[in-house]
């Protein structure tokens, strides 16, 4: 049974930092892109960042709203993806979800052959 378990959320002041982790288990994730999405209260879930199977920093994609502030990385030996969040803003407040999907970062937001975590809450106070 595939499980994705997020951790690292919490309450932080504006300008602060948090590091989210998502540990995946239950199968081999070779060829899977890994990514983060978020959902703020009364808003739709939105893409944040994704990283390809290679784990290279050149095989990443970010939402415009987080470029230059967030950094995604992964450790394939641990089946874990990370999201380093710096210079946090109140508008970053949301539940952050981890997603893995077979394929490239370009298709991380599509349906099928994917798994979701249950989310971790990030609250940024002003």
Secondary structure, DSSP 8 states (H G I E B T S, - for coil): --EEEEE--EEEETT--EEEEEEEESS--TTEEEEEEEE-TTS--EEEEEE-TT--TTSEEE-TTTTTTEEEEEETTTTEEEEEE-S--GGG-EEEEEEEEES-GGGTTSSSSEEE---EEEEEE-
